[in-house]
């Protein structure tokens, strides 16, 4: 765990133990290969526990929110389309292809689509997933992309994300492309429209392309958009061209919160590249409707519903209160690398962590005060526990090659 002092200088990675009358005289019981110490700060003492690289700890059981890392990447065996089971076609990544400009490329441009959009997708009874592709190069492994694609029940390109998908592998056909179209190339829009994709332009500059895509996702999860509002015989597929999709979203907001309390949205990329776009993406994690507690929650919190997946990390918002990040020993040993607890919304206090290489108790974390945890690691073999007073961002560096071997 890296700690910065007020001057911005890096302090010792492992704080030296110090004695203080403020600490309990009762000795702390620790597993083997651990030691307890404290970090002396100008304003407070922080209890730090260092663990070995691999330990098995007993985690607190008071959590209400959780996220299963393996579950994020495990595809559904079938999708329900028009009420019938539908399996995705396999595709050949070794064929010679051409990219959008006619140049040879290793990208799969097979015109036989893996998944053609349907007129109606009957969402499953269990938790629905949506995939949103943003306007950055798709730099994850092709096989991992396929698993995410097959995991999700609706796939949406946000503006220039359509270009990125086309360049990556044009045999994947999204259900929707939406944005102000300052980035989407006309020939890409025309190609996907001919394959059945619903292309919707929204001119408003008061929301991001990701926000527009989220509105499409919500209406699709309600089975409303294609059934009630899309009209392919009309201009812009029947959607008012300025901000019609947001107006429809607002109209059905209460229905969505009531009828779709549990869902997940995977955002591909959006973190990295231009810094302003990265901050914009992170801001979406704090949307109110993404943080409405499940009806079964009794602590006013909810599981993370939006997950950013980049070429190196996954990024989520950890809700306030006790939270359990679920993973097994195989995921811990082969997949999980560095991580950071980042107070990007508000300063907060980490009440307690259990399962990191460096666990803390009652640690105040704040960007303005220079107290940010980065380069931590996971040590516990059966998940980790995080209890914070306010939401914070967690990034997890992933070994995707190893992940593909075990899911």
C-alpha positions as CSV (number, residue, x, y, z in Angstrom):
1,X,0.0,0.0,0.0
2,X,1.5,3.4,-1.0
3,X,0.8,6.4,1.3
4,X,1.6,10.0,0.4
5,X,2.2,12.7,3.0
6,X,1.0,16.3,2.6
7,X,4.0,17.3,0.5
8,X,3.2,14.5,-2.0
9,X,6.3,12.5,-1.0
10,X,5.9,8.7,-0.8
11,X,6.2,7.4,2.7
12,X,7.5,3.9,3.5
13,X,5.4,1.3,1.9
14,X,5.2,-0.7,5.2
15,X,4.8,1.7,8.1
16,X,7.0,0.9,11.1
17,X,5.2,-0.2,14.2
18,X,5.0,2.5,16.9
19,X,3.7,2.5,20.4
20,X,0.9,4.8,21.4
21,X,-1.4,5.2,24.4
22,X,-4.3,5.6,21.9
23,X,-4.1,2.0,20.9
24,X,-5.7,-0.8,22.8
25,X,-3.3,-2.7,25.1
26,X,-5.1,-5.9,24.2
27,X,-2.9,-7.9,21.8
28,X,-4.3,-8.5,18.4
29,X,-4.7,-12.1,17.3
30,X,-3.2,-12.6,13.8
31,X,-2.8,-15.5,11.4
32,X,0.7,-16.8,10.8
33,X,3.1,-14.6,8.7
34,X,1.3,-11.4,9.8
35,X,2.3,-8.5,12.0
36,X,0.4,-5.5,13.3
37,X,1.7,-2.0,13.3
38,X,0.5,1.6,13.1
39,X,1.3,4.4,10.8
40,X,1.9,7.7,12.6
41,X,0.1,10.5,10.8
42,X,0.0,14.2,11.6
43,X,-3.6,13.9,12.7
44,X,-4.3,10.3,13.5
45,X,-2.9,6.8,14.0
46,X,-3.9,4.1,11.6
47,X,-3.7,0.5,12.4
48,X,-2.1,-1.5,9.6
49,X,-1.8,-5.3,9.3
50,X,0.6,-6.8,6.8
51,X,-0.3,-10.3,5.5
52,X,1.7,-12.9,3.7
53,X,1.1,-13.2,-0.1
54,X,-1.4,-16.1,0.5
55,X,-3.5,-16.5,3.7
56,X,-6.9,-17.8,4.6
57,X,-8.8,-15.5,6.9
58,X,-12.2,-15.6,8.5
59,X,-14.1,-12.7,7.0
60,X,-16.8,-10.7,8.8
61,X,-20.3,-11.8,7.8
62,X,-22.2,-8.5,8.3
63,X,-22.0,-7.5,4.6
64,X,-25.1,-6.9,2.5
65,X,-23.5,-5.9,-0.8
66,X,-21.2,-8.1,-2.8
67,X,-19.7,-8.8,-6.2
68,X,-18.5,-12.1,-7.6
69,X,-15.5,-11.6,-9.9
70,X,-15.8,-15.0,-11.6
71,X,-19.5,-14.4,-12.3
72,X,-18.7,-11.2,-14.3
73,X,-16.9,-13.2,-17.0
74,X,-18.9,-16.4,-17.1
75,X,-21.1,-16.5,-20.2
76,X,-24.7,-17.6,-20.1
77,X,-25.2,-20.9,-21.9
78,X,-28.2,-19.6,-23.8
79,X,-30.0,-16.3,-24.4
80,X,-33.7,-16.1,-24.7
81,X,-34.6,-14.5,-28.0
82,X,-38.2,-14.4,-29.1
83,X,-38.9,-16.7,-26.2
84,X,-36.6,-19.5,-27.5
85,X,-33.1,-20.6,-26.6
86,X,-30.5,-19.1,-28.8
87,X,-26.8,-20.0,-28.9
88,X,-24.2,-17.8,-30.5
89,X,-22.3,-18.9,-33.6
90,X,-18.6,-19.5,-33.3
91,X,-16.5,-17.5,-35.7
92,X,-13.1,-18.0,-37.3
93,X,-10.5,-15.5,-36.3
94,X,-7.9,-16.8,-38.8
95,X,-9.6,-15.7,-42.0
96,X,-8.1,-13.0,-44.2
97,X,-10.2,-9.8,-43.8
98,X,-10.4,-6.2,-44.8
99,X,-10.9,-3.3,-42.6
100,X,-13.2,-0.4,-43.2
101,X,-10.7,1.3,-45.5
102,X,-10.2,-1.8,-47.6
103,X,-6.7,-2.6,-46.2
104,X,-5.7,-6.0,-45.1
105,X,-6.1,-6.6,-41.4
106,X,-6.0,-9.4,-38.8
107,X,-9.4,-8.3,-37.6
108,X,-12.3,-10.6,-38.3
109,X,-14.5,-8.9,-40.8
110,X,-16.6,-11.9,-41.6
111,X,-19.9,-10.7,-42.8
112,X,-21.7,-13.7,-41.2
113,X,-22.8,-12.1,-38.0
114,X,-22.3,-13.8,-34.7
115,X,-25.4,-12.2,-33.2
116,X,-28.0,-10.4,-35.3
117,X,-30.4,-8.1,-33.4
118,X,-33.8,-9.5,-32.9
119,X,-37.1,-7.6,-33.0
120,X,-37.7,-8.6,-29.4
121,X,-35.5,-10.0,-26.7
122,X,-37.3,-11.7,-23.8
123,X,-35.1,-11.0,-20.9
124,X,-34.4,-13.9,-18.5
125,X,-35.8,-14.1,-15.1
126,X,-32.4,-13.8,-13.5
127,X,-30.2,-10.7,-13.5
128,X,-30.0,-9.2,-17.0
129,X,-26.6,-7.9,-18.3
130,X,-26.0,-5.1,-20.7
131,X,-22.8,-4.4,-22.7
132,X,-21.8,-0.8,-23.7
133,X,-18.9,-0.3,-26.0
134,X,-17.2,3.1,-25.8
135,X,-15.1,5.0,-28.2
136,X,-11.7,3.6,-27.4
137,X,-9.7,0.8,-29.1
138,X,-10.9,-2.6,-28.0
139,X,-7.7,-4.0,-26.5
140,X,-8.9,-6.9,-24.6
141,X,-8.3,-10.5,-25.8
142,X,-10.7,-11.6,-28.5
143,X,-11.8,-14.6,-26.6
144,X,-12.5,-12.5,-23.5
145,X,-14.6,-10.1,-25.6
146,X,-16.6,-13.1,-26.9
147,X,-17.4,-14.2,-23.4
148,X,-18.5,-10.7,-22.4
149,X,-20.6,-10.5,-25.6
150,X,-22.3,-13.8,-24.9
151,X,-22.8,-12.8,-21.2
152,X,-25.0,-9.8,-22.1
153,X,-28.6,-9.7,-23.2
154,X,-28.3,-6.3,-25.0
155,X,-25.3,-4.8,-26.7
156,X,-25.0,-1.1,-27.4
157,X,-22.3,1.0,-29.1
158,X,-22.0,4.6,-27.8
159,X,-21.3,6.7,-30.9
160,X,-17.7,6.0,-32.0
161,X,-17.8,2.7,-30.2
162,X,-19.5,1.5,-33.4
163,X,-16.3,2.3,-35.3
164,X,-14.2,0.4,-32.7
165,X,-16.4,-2.7,-32.9
166,X,-16.3,-2.6,-36.7
167,X,-12.5,-2.4,-36.7
168,X,-12.2,-5.1,-34.1
169,X,-14.5,-7.7,-35.6
170,X,-17.5,-6.7,-37.8
171,X,-19.2,-10.1,-37.3
172,X,-20.4,-8.8,-34.0
173,X,-23.6,-6.9,-34.7
174,X,-24.9,-4.6,-31.8
175,X,-28.5,-4.1,-31.0
176,X,-28.2,-0.3,-30.9
177,X,-25.8,2.5,-31.8
178,X,-26.6,5.8,-30.1
179,X,-24.9,9.2,-29.7
180,X,-24.6,12.7,-31.2
181,X,-22.6,11.0,-34.0
182,X,-19.7,13.4,-33.9
183,X,-17.5,10.3,-34.1
184,X,-19.5,7.5,-35.8
185,X,-18.5,7.2,-39.4
186,X,-21.4,7.2,-41.9
187,X,-20.3,4.0,-43.6
188,X,-20.2,2.2,-40.3
189,X,-23.6,3.4,-39.4
190,X,-24.9,2.3,-42.8
191,X,-23.3,-1.2,-42.4
192,X,-24.8,-1.9,-39.1
193,X,-28.2,-0.5,-40.0
194,X,-28.3,-2.9,-43.0
195,X,-27.6,-5.8,-40.5
196,X,-30.5,-4.8,-38.3
197,X,-28.9,-2.5,-35.7
198,X,-31.2,0.3,-34.5
199,X,-29.2,3.5,-35.1
200,X,-30.4,6.5,-33.0
201,X,-29.0,10.0,-33.2
202,X,-29.4,12.3,-30.2
203,X,-28.1,15.9,-30.6
204,X,-28.2,17.0,-27.0
205,X,-24.8,18.1,-25.6
206,X,-26.2,18.0,-22.0
207,X,-25.4,14.3,-21.6
208,X,-22.6,12.0,-22.7
209,X,-22.8,9.2,-25.2
210,X,-22.5,6.8,-22.3
211,X,-25.5,8.4,-20.6
212,X,-27.5,8.1,-23.8
213,X,-26.6,4.4,-24.1
214,X,-27.6,3.8,-20.5
215,X,-31.1,5.2,-21.3
216,X,-31.4,2.7,-24.2
217,X,-30.3,-0.1,-21.9
218,X,-32.9,0.7,-19.2
219,X,-35.7,0.9,-21.7
220,X,-34.6,-2.4,-23.3
221,X,-34.5,-4.1,-19.9
222,X,-38.1,-3.0,-19.5
223,X,-38.9,-4.6,-23.0
224,X,-40.3,-1.2,-24.0
225,X,-38.0,0.3,-26.6
226,X,-38.4,-2.0,-29.7
227,X,-42.0,-3.0,-28.8
228,X,-43.4,0.4,-28.1
229,X,-41.2,3.2,-29.6
230,X,-38.9,2.1,-32.4
231,X,-40.5,2.6,-35.8
232,X,-38.0,1.7,-38.6
233,X,-40.3,3.4,-41.2
234,X,-39.8,6.8,-39.6
235,X,-36.8,9.2,-39.4
236,X,-34.3,8.4,-36.7
237,X,-36.2,5.2,-36.1
238,X,-39.1,7.1,-34.5
239,X,-37.1,8.7,-31.7
240,X,-37.1,12.5,-31.3
241,X,-33.7,13.6,-32.5
242,X,-32.6,16.0,-29.8
243,X,-33.1,14.2,-26.5
244,X,-36.0,11.8,-27.1
245,X,-34.3,8.8,-25.5
246,X,-33.8,10.6,-22.2
247,X,-37.4,11.8,-22.2
248,X,-38.6,8.2,-22.6
249,X,-36.2,7.1,-19.9
250,X,-37.6,9.7,-17.5
251,X,-41.1,8.7,-18.4
252,X,-40.4,5.1,-17.3
253,X,-37.9,5.8,-14.5
254,X,-40.3,4.6,-11.8
255,X,-41.1,1.4,-13.7
256,X,-37.5,0.6,-14.1
257,X,-36.6,1.0,-10.4
258,X,-39.6,-1.2,-9.5
259,X,-39.3,-3.9,-12.1
260,X,-35.6,-4.2,-12.7
261,X,-34.0,-3.8,-9.3
262,X,-31.1,-6.2,-10.1
263,X,-29.0,-5.8,-13.3
264,X,-25.5,-5.4,-14.4
265,X,-24.0,-3.1,-17.1
266,X,-20.5,-3.8,-18.4
267,X,-18.8,-0.8,-20.0
268,X,-16.0,-1.7,-22.3
269,X,-13.2,0.9,-22.0
270,X,-14.0,4.5,-21.1
271,X,-11.2,4.5,-18.6
272,X,-7.8,5.6,-19.9
273,X,-7.0,7.7,-22.9
274,X,-8.2,11.3,-22.6
275,X,-8.4,12.3,-18.9
276,X,-11.6,14.3,-19.2
277,X,-13.4,11.3,-20.6
278,X,-12.0,9.1,-17.9
279,X,-13.4,11.4,-15.2
280,X,-16.7,11.5,-17.1
281,X,-16.9,7.8,-17.1
282,X,-16.1,7.5,-13.4
283,X,-18.8,10.1,-12.6
284,X,-21.4,7.7,-14.1
285,X,-20.7,5.2,-11.3
286,X,-22.4,7.7,-8.9
287,X,-25.7,8.0,-10.8
288,X,-28.6,7.7,-8.3
289,X,-30.5,5.0,-10.3
290,X,-27.4,2.8,-10.2
291,X,-27.3,3.0,-6.4
292,X,-30.9,2.2,-5.5
293,X,-30.9,-0.6,-2.9
294,X,-32.4,-3.9,-3.8
295,X,-35.8,-4.6,-2.2
296,X,-34.1,-7.4,-0.2
297,X,-31.4,-5.1,1.2
298,X,-31.8,-4.0,4.8
299,X,-28.9,-1.7,5.1
300,X,-29.6,0.9,2.5
301,X,-26.9,-0.2,0.1
302,X,-26.7,-2.3,-3.2
303,X,-24.4,-4.5,-5.1
304,X,-22.2,-2.7,-7.7
305,X,-24.3,-2.5,-10.9
306,X,-21.8,-0.9,-13.3
307,X,-18.4,-2.5,-14.1
308,X,-15.8,-0.9,-16.3
309,X,-13.6,-3.4,-18.1
310,X,-10.3,-2.2,-19.7
311,X,-7.3,-3.9,-21.2
312,X,-5.7,-4.1,-17.7
313,X,-8.4,-3.5,-15.0
314,X,-11.9,-3.8,-13.8
315,X,-13.3,-0.7,-12.0
316,X,-16.3,-0.6,-9.7
317,X,-17.8,1.6,-7.0
318,X,-17.7,0.0,-3.6
319,X,-20.9,1.1,-1.7
320,X,-20.7,2.4,1.8
321,X,-21.1,-0.1,4.5
322,X,-19.8,-3.7,4.7
323,X,-19.0,-5.1,1.2
324,X,-17.8,-8.6,0.1
325,X,-15.6,-9.0,-3.0
326,X,-16.1,-12.7,-3.8
327,X,-13.4,-14.8,-5.5
328,X,-11.9,-18.2,-4.9
329,X,-8.3,-19.3,-4.4
330,X,-7.7,-20.0,-8.1
331,X,-8.9,-16.5,-9.1
332,X,-6.7,-15.0,-6.3
333,X,-3.6,-17.0,-7.2
334,X,-3.7,-16.6,-11.0
335,X,-5.8,-13.6,-12.0
336,X,-5.8,-10.8,-9.3
337,X,-2.8,-8.4,-9.4
338,X,-2.6,-4.9,-7.9
339,X,-5.6,-2.9,-6.7
340,X,-6.4,0.5,-5.3
341,X,-9.0,2.0,-3.0
342,X,-9.7,5.5,-4.4
343,X,-11.9,8.1,-2.7
344,X,-12.8,9.9,-5.9
345,X,-16.3,11.0,-4.8
346,X,-15.7,12.3,-1.3
347,X,-13.1,11.8,1.4
348,X,-14.1,8.8,3.6
349,X,-13.0,6.6,6.4
350,X,-12.1,2.9,5.7
351,X,-13.6,1.4,8.8
352,X,-12.0,-2.0,8.2
353,X,-10.5,-4.2,5.5
354,X,-9.8,-7.9,5.7
355,X,-8.0,-9.8,2.9
356,X,-5.6,-7.3,1.4
357,X,-1.9,-7.5,1.6
358,X,-2.1,-4.4,3.8
359,X,-5.3,-4.2,5.8
360,X,-6.3,-1.1,7.7
361,X,-8.6,-0.1,10.4
362,X,-10.1,3.4,10.8
363,X,-8.1,5.0,8.0
364,X,-9.1,8.4,6.7
365,X,-8.6,8.4,2.9
366,X,-8.8,11.7,1.0
367,X,-7.5,13.0,-2.3
368,X,-7.1,16.6,-1.1
369,X,-5.1,15.3,1.9
370,X,-3.0,13.0,-0.2
371,X,-4.1,9.9,1.5
372,X,-4.8,7.4,-1.3
373,X,-4.3,3.7,-1.3
374,X,-2.7,2.2,-4.5
375,X,-0.6,-0.8,-5.4
376,X,-2.2,-2.9,-2.7
377,X,-2.7,-6.6,-3.4
378,X,-5.1,-9.4,-2.4
379,X,-3.8,-12.0,0.1
380,X,-6.9,-13.9,1.3
381,X,-7.9,-17.0,-0.7
382,X,-11.6,-16.7,-0.2
383,X,-12.5,-13.1,-0.9
384,X,-12.0,-9.8,0.8
385,X,-14.0,-7.5,3.0
386,X,-14.3,-3.7,2.8
387,X,-16.2,-1.5,5.1
388,X,-16.3,2.2,4.3
389,X,-18.3,5.2,5.5
390,X,-18.8,6.6,2.0
391,X,-18.6,5.1,-1.5
392,X,-15.2,4.8,-3.1
393,X,-13.7,3.4,-6.3
394,X,-11.9,0.1,-6.4
395,X,-9.7,-0.9,-9.4
396,X,-8.4,-4.4,-9.8
397,X,-5.6,-5.3,-12.2
398,X,-6.4,-8.5,-13.9
399,X,-4.3,-11.2,-15.6
400,X,-6.9,-11.9,-18.4
401,X,-4.8,-14.6,-20.1
402,X,-4.9,-16.7,-16.9
403,X,-8.6,-15.8,-16.5
404,X,-9.4,-17.4,-19.8
405,X,-7.8,-20.6,-18.7
406,X,-10.1,-21.1,-15.8
407,X,-13.6,-19.8,-16.8
